[in-house]
Amino acid sequence: MSQQPFSTLKLDSELLDNLASLGYEFMTPIQEQSLPPILAGQDVIAQGKTGSGKTAAFGLGLLAKLDTAKLQIQSLVLCPTRELADQVANEIRRLARGVPNVKVLALSGGKPFRTQAESLEFGAHIIVGTPGRIEDHLRKETLKLGSLTTLVLDEADRMLEMGFQESVENIVRQTPKARQTLLFSATYPEQIQAIAKRVMVKPIMTKVESTHDSTTIEQHFYKVEDDQQRLRAVRLLLLKHRPESTVVFCNTKREAQDIATDLRSHGFSVLALHGDLDQRDRDQTLVRFSNKSASVLVATDVAARGLDIDSLDAVINYHIARDAEMHVHRIGRTGRAGSSGKAHSFISDKEGYKVALLQDYLGRTIEGEALPQASLLNETPNKPEMETLLIEGGKKQKVRPGDILGALTGEYGIEGTQVGKIDIFDIRAYVAVHRDAVKTALKKLSEGKLKGRSFRVRVLRGHPEASQKRSYN
């Protein structure tokens, strides 16, 4: 597709001249697809990766319809982190350089509330902020959205991943119904679809494809003789491919526990999911795996029902599934959300009948491949990038994601980019933080307060029933 120049758009000369001075001559694919409907006032869902030019797409849309003569809040951009909010605010200011008297204000945690409230008293045209801090200003009535004409949800999937769905929906309820809503997201899971259905009106869907075929699942089959060789084969594949997240499917809960124990004894970060776990341990297991605090999840098919991990890199079938449809269901959990995936399955001579049925179902010949070289067993497994902090307070204590994010990223805290997924249950909350920032994060949450209260905080390690607080003395 040939690139279209910005000059083909119905933009004021001030904006076009400034774009030229910034070196913005041609639109990126996401700008080319989304800007025309945005400028036409339509609701738009734009799916594209970071770096695709989405900020300029919605930024130009906001500026094109802005009435600078009215010092009222006309646009609100919600971002998942303080760093992104600051970045977006700065980019909008750059795009607005040729337009006189445009006031853009960033509102996020980690900065004095009173200072922000005073700035709001002087008025603004465009607000860029994080859900938690925007909610705070709305609750204290230092921010009012009665004049809003455009709402932007930037990196919507990341906001939901960090636990901001309730906050976002609360904010949306306080905006005028007659508004334009723009949703930008790298992925488009069911949660995002549900929100879009509730808050948008006949949205135009635009999508920039990734550079590879996102529907491809690379399947491999390996011949094994016994369970001892299967255990060894799991380790070899994990060490060769080093996936960030892998599910190992097996047929019984005893197998699940045995595989997890074996992998753990060889230094892998692994959790087991089976029917013997109580609800609390199941919740903790799923939270830690989905937030990247554990690299491998060993699960039975029954226990894995409802497992929804968009960025799963690999699936390993310890045994062939009981039927062909289950096999396809298992491997379909990888290769999602714009990523390619790998599916590795072990087969033996005893499973010839099931393999024959699977061949017919898949329409391909299945031949056993050679396993990776044994020398890989001398290598050290990868450590997960994140760790999970458990906070002994949740929805019943009115703890919100914004409270946790603000406490972590406040003065002498950690960067918003070091905070991962936030999950809040009735009486507990979980937050993933980068392993290099765990010590600081634990100190901030343990010594600080949430909702004016102190809560017990500990690091989760090992398997859920053996979790214990780590000492940093």
Beta strands, then each sheet from edge to edge (+ up, - down):
strand 1: 44-47
strand 2: 75-78
strand 3: 104-107
strand 4: 126-129
strand 5: 150-153
strand 6: 180-185
strand 7: 204-207
strand 8: 217-223
strand 9: 246-250
strand 10: 270-273
strand 11: 296-300
strand 12: 314-317
strand 13: 341-347
strand 14: 386-391
strand 15: 419-424
strand 16: 429-434
strand 17: 457-460
sheet 1: 3+ 4+ 2+ 5+ 6+ 1+ 7+
sheet 2: 8+ 13+ 12+ 9+ 11+ 10+
sheet 3: 15+ 16- 14+ 17-
end
